Amino acid sequence: MKAKKIFLCLTLFVSVVFSAISQEKPDARKEWLNGNFLRAIEICEGELKVDPYNMDAYSVLCWALVDNGQYREAEQRATQARKIAAYDVRIIEILGEAKYYLAKNNEALTMFQLYIANTQEDASRLGRVYYLTGEIYIKQAKYEHADIALSMSTRLEPKMTLWWTRLGYAREMAKDYTSAIEAYDNALKQNPSMADAINGKNRCQSHL
């Protein structure tokens, strides 16, 4: 009976210890979402030392690197990750973002197109991918392509004022002034003081 009580006490003690350890384990994703990018990077690097094939750690690491402005490092680490899992859509997407911010527009487009082809429409970063794709097409003066991409981005995330403004601009550059005004109006519904939308709408109205 005494031995049984000792065993139960030891079991309870071990359970409490392991519970405490699990609670104290740092959460890289939580740190990243809270804007603590350097801490998230540090945690992920530690996790990858333990398990070099941890794709969750690679994903959060690369997102944190991009959000911290470390685009070249993000590109390097995402490229490493793709050698492990070439079609992990998280890595594909963040590699596209890193290349976008490094002005490697054609390479970024390739990654974004691959991401779109391999992900679901409810993917959390799909709207952002369409937005960045639209921005690349604007830089390349492919305004009809930009219209398509930005229309998708605003359909997926209709509350993004900037995205509506950029859609208006793409349509304005394509001389589709009526549709451009519609996009600018959508931006102004959310932010009536959005200067780029106000100015863009005025320019379009002057052509009608």
C-alpha positions in Angstrom: 0.0 0.0 0.0 2.8 2.3 1.0 4.7 1.5 -2.3 1.5 2.3 -4.2 1.2 5.7 -2.6 4.9 6.5 -3.3 4.3 5.5 -7.0 1.3 7.7 -7.3 3.2 10.6 -5.7 6.1 10.1 -8.1 3.7 9.9 -11.1 2.0 13.1 -10.0 5.3 14.8 -9.5 6.5 13.8 -13.0 3.3 15.0 -14.5 3.6 18.4 -12.8 7.2 18.7 -13.9 6.4 17.9 -17.6 3.4 20.2 -17.5 5.6 23.1 -16.3 8.2 22.3 -18.9 5.6 22.4 -21.7 4.2 25.6 -20.5 7.6 27.2 -20.4 8.5 26.1 -23.9 8.9 29.3 -26.0 6.4 29.7 -28.8 8.1 31.2 -31.9 4.8 31.6 -33.8 3.3 33.5 -30.9 6.4 35.8 -30.7 6.2 36.5 -34.4 2.5 37.3 -34.3 3.2 39.7 -31.4 5.8 41.5 -33.4 8.8 40.1 -31.5 10.6 39.1 -34.7 14.1 38.8 -33.3 12.9 36.6 -30.4 10.9 34.4 -32.9 14.1 34.1 -35.1 16.1 33.1 -32.1 13.6 30.4 -31.0 13.4 29.0 -34.6 17.1 28.8 -35.0 17.3 26.9 -31.7 14.6 24.5 -32.9 16.4 23.9 -36.2 19.6 23.0 -34.4 17.7 20.2 -32.7 15.7 19.2 -35.8 17.1 20.5 -39.1 14.0 19.2 -40.9 11.4 21.1 -38.8 9.4 22.8 -41.5 7.2 24.7 -39.0 10.3 26.3 -37.6 11.6 27.2 -41.1 8.2 28.8 -41.9 8.0 31.0 -38.9 11.8 31.8 -39.2 11.4 33.1 -42.7 8.2 35.0 -42.0 9.9 36.7 -39.0 13.0 37.5 -41.2 10.9 39.2 -43.8 8.9 41.1 -41.3 12.2 42.2 -39.7 13.4 43.5 -43.1 16.1 40.7 -43.4 15.1 39.8 -46.9 18.3 38.3 -48.1 18.5 36.1 -45.1 14.9 35.1 -45.6 15.6 34.2 -49.2 18.6 32.1 -48.2 16.8 30.2 -45.4 13.7 29.6 -47.6 15.9 28.3 -50.4 17.5 25.8 -47.9 14.0 24.8 -46.7 12.8 24.1 -50.3 15.7 21.5 -50.6 13.9 19.6 -47.8 10.3 20.2 -48.9 10.1 21.7 -52.4 6.3 22.0 -52.4 5.7 23.3 -48.9 3.4 26.2 -49.8 4.4 28.2 -46.8 8.0 28.2 -47.9 7.1 28.9 -51.5 5.1 31.9 -50.5 7.7 33.4 -48.2 10.4 32.8 -50.8 8.3 34.8 -53.2 7.9 37.6 -50.7 11.7 37.7 -50.0 12.4 37.9 -53.7 9.7 40.6 -54.2 11.4 42.8 -51.6 14.8 42.2 -53.2 13.3 43.4 -56.5 13.7 40.0 -58.1 10.4 40.4 -59.7 10.3 37.6 -62.2 11.6 35.1 -59.7 9.0 36.4 -57.2 6.2 35.9 -59.8 7.3 32.4 -60.4 7.0 31.6 -56.7 3.7 33.4 -56.4 2.2 31.5 -59.4 3.4 28.2 -57.9 1.9 29.1 -54.6 -1.5 30.0 -56.2 -1.5 26.8 -58.1 -0.8 24.7 -55.0 -2.9 26.3 -52.3 -6.6 26.6 -51.4 -8.6 29.8 -51.8 -9.1 30.1 -48.1 -5.3 30.2 -47.5 -4.5 33.0 -45.1 -1.8 34.6 -47.2 -3.4 34.2 -50.7 -4.9 37.7 -50.7 -1.4 39.1 -50.0 0.1 37.0 -52.7 -2.4 38.4 -55.3 -1.7 41.9 -54.0 2.1 41.6 -54.4 1.6 40.0 -57.8 -0.5 43.0 -58.8 2.3 45.4 -57.6 4.8 43.5 -59.8 2.6 43.8 -62.8 2.1 47.6 -62.2 5.9 47.9 -62.1 6.1 46.1 -65.4 3.3 48.3 -66.9 1.1 45.2 -67.4 -2.0 47.0 -66.1 -4.6 44.5 -67.3 -2.7 41.7 -65.5 -2.4 43.9 -62.4 -6.2 44.5 -62.6 -6.9 40.8 -62.5 -4.5 40.1 -59.6 -5.6 43.1 -57.5 -9.3 42.3 -58.1 -8.6 38.9 -56.6 -6.8 40.4 -53.7 -9.7 42.7 -52.9 -12.2 40.0 -53.3 -10.4 37.8 -50.8 -9.7 40.7 -48.3 -12.2 43.5 -49.1 -11.2 45.7 -46.2 -7.7 46.5 -47.4 -7.8 50.2 -48.3 -4.4 50.2 -50.0 -5.2 47.3 -52.2 -8.4 49.0 -53.5 -6.4 52.1 -54.2 -3.8 50.2 -56.1 -6.5 48.5 -58.1 -7.9 51.9 -58.9 -4.4 53.0 -60.1 -4.0 49.9 -62.3 -7.3 50.5 -64.0 -6.6 54.2 -64.3 -3.3 53.4 -66.1 -5.2 51.1 -68.4 -7.6 54.0 -69.1 -10.5 52.2 -67.7 -11.6 55.3 -65.8 -15.1 54.2 -64.8 -13.9 51.0 -63.2 -11.0 52.9 -61.6 -13.4 55.3 -59.9 -15.3 52.3 -58.5 -12.1 50.9 -57.0 -11.1 54.3 -55.6 -14.6 54.7 -54.1 -14.2 51.4 -52.3 -11.0 52.6 -50.8 -12.6 55.9 -49.7 -15.6 54.1 -48.1 -13.0 52.6 -45.7 -10.7 55.7 -45.4 -12.2 58.9 -46.7 -8.9 60.7 -46.2 -6.9 58.3 -48.3 -5.0 60.9 -50.4 -3.9 58.6 -53.2 -7.5 57.5 -53.7 -8.9 61.0 -53.6 -6.3 62.2 -56.2 -6.8 59.2 -58.4 -10.5 59.6 -58.4 -10.2 63.3 -59.4 -7.8 62.4 -62.2 -10.2 59.8 -63.5 -13.2 62.1 -63.4 -11.3 64.7 -65.4 -11.2 62.2 -68.3 -14.9 61.5 -68.3 
